[in-house]
Amino acid sequence: MKSKTIILCTIFMVVSISFFGQVVYTCQYKSDADVKVYVSKYKSDADLVVYKCKYKSDAVGNNGLWYFAQYKSDAKKKIYFVDYKSDADLIIYFSDYKSDAGWQKKDKQHLMY
């Protein structure tokens, strides 16, 4: 009985992590995107601080750890980078440090689920 519970919990955790992973694909057309994104030069302007992960397995949770997929079918979210802040659904700032990643404004968090 105990081993079945452990196995079920492990499966649930793996499925949960993969479901909420931030694997994104950059679209060529605005109309194809789930979220329109503007990249800010300043961390203080951002809704979300993003760290680009080198490996897909590192992009877990809805906390700014993004892996850029090569194919649209591999992504959880399709994004389009806009030139103007006023056109964006989400304003991000790219950080060189994984520890900086995270939401600055939690009210936009639903956009990346």
C-alpha positions as CSV (number, residue, x, y, z in Angstrom):
1,M,0.0,0.0,0.0
2,K,2.8,2.4,1.0
3,S,4.7,1.8,-2.3
4,K,1.6,2.5,-4.4
5,T,1.2,5.8,-2.6
6,I,4.8,6.8,-3.2
7,I,4.6,5.8,-6.9
8,L,1.4,7.8,-7.4
9,C,2.9,10.9,-5.6
10,T,6.0,10.7,-7.8
11,I,3.9,10.5,-11.0
12,F,1.8,13.4,-9.9
13,M,4.9,15.5,-9.2
14,V,6.4,14.8,-12.6
15,V,3.2,15.6,-14.4
16,S,2.7,18.8,-12.4
17,I,6.2,20.0,-13.2
18,S,6.0,19.3,-16.9
19,F,2.5,21.0,-17.1
20,F,3.6,24.2,-15.5
21,G,7.0,24.4,-17.3
22,Q,7.9,27.6,-19.1
23,V,8.7,26.2,-22.5
24,V,8.1,29.1,-24.9
25,Y,8.1,29.4,-28.7
26,T,8.7,32.8,-30.4
27,C,6.1,33.3,-33.2
28,Q,6.7,35.3,-36.3
29,Y,3.2,36.7,-36.3
30,K,1.4,38.5,-33.5
31,S,-1.9,36.7,-34.3
32,D,-0.3,33.3,-33.6
33,A,0.8,34.2,-30.1
34,D,-0.8,33.5,-26.8
35,V,1.1,36.4,-25.1
36,K,2.6,39.6,-26.6
37,V,5.8,40.4,-24.8
38,Y,7.9,43.6,-24.5
39,V,11.5,43.4,-23.3
40,S,12.4,46.2,-20.9
41,K,15.9,47.6,-20.5
42,Y,15.2,48.1,-16.8
43,K,14.3,45.4,-14.2
44,S,12.1,47.8,-12.3
45,D,9.7,48.2,-15.3
46,A,9.2,44.4,-15.7
47,D,6.2,42.3,-14.7
48,L,8.5,39.2,-14.9
49,V,12.3,38.8,-14.7
50,V,13.2,36.0,-17.0
51,Y,16.3,33.7,-17.1
52,K,16.9,31.8,-20.3
53,C,17.5,28.1,-19.5
54,K,19.9,26.1,-21.5
55,Y,18.0,22.9,-20.9
56,K,14.3,22.2,-21.1
57,S,14.3,20.3,-17.9
58,D,15.4,23.5,-16.0
59,A,12.3,25.4,-17.1
60,V,10.0,24.4,-14.3
61,G,7.3,26.3,-12.6
62,N,5.7,29.6,-13.5
63,N,8.6,31.6,-12.1
64,G,10.5,33.1,-15.0
65,L,12.7,30.2,-16.0
66,W,12.2,30.0,-19.7
67,Y,13.4,27.5,-22.3
68,F,13.0,28.6,-25.9
69,A,11.7,25.7,-28.0
70,Q,12.8,25.3,-31.6
71,Y,9.3,24.0,-32.6
72,K,5.9,25.4,-31.8
73,S,4.6,21.9,-30.9
74,D,7.1,21.6,-28.1
75,A,6.1,24.8,-26.4
76,K,3.5,25.5,-23.6
77,K,3.2,29.1,-24.6
78,K,3.6,30.9,-27.9
79,I,5.0,34.5,-27.5
80,Y,5.5,37.4,-29.8
81,F,8.0,40.2,-29.1
82,V,6.5,43.6,-29.7
83,D,8.4,46.9,-30.2
84,Y,6.3,49.0,-28.0
85,K,5.4,48.6,-24.3
86,S,1.9,49.7,-24.9
87,D,1.3,46.8,-27.3
88,A,2.4,44.2,-24.7
89,D,0.4,41.9,-22.5
90,L,3.5,41.2,-20.4
91,I,6.7,43.2,-19.8
92,I,9.8,41.2,-19.1
93,Y,13.4,41.8,-18.3
94,F,16.1,39.2,-19.2
95,S,18.6,38.5,-16.4
96,D,21.9,36.8,-16.6
97,Y,21.3,35.2,-13.2
98,K,18.9,32.3,-12.5
99,S,18.4,33.6,-8.9
100,D,16.9,36.9,-10.2
101,A,14.0,35.1,-12.1
102,G,10.5,35.7,-10.8
103,W,7.4,37.7,-10.8
104,Q,7.6,41.4,-9.9
105,K,3.8,41.9,-10.4
106,K,1.8,38.8,-9.5
107,D,-1.4,40.1,-11.3
108,K,0.1,39.1,-14.6
109,Q,1.0,35.5,-13.5
110,H,-2.1,34.0,-15.2
111,L,-0.7,34.9,-18.6
112,M,1.9,32.2,-18.4
113,Y,-0.2,29.3,-17.1
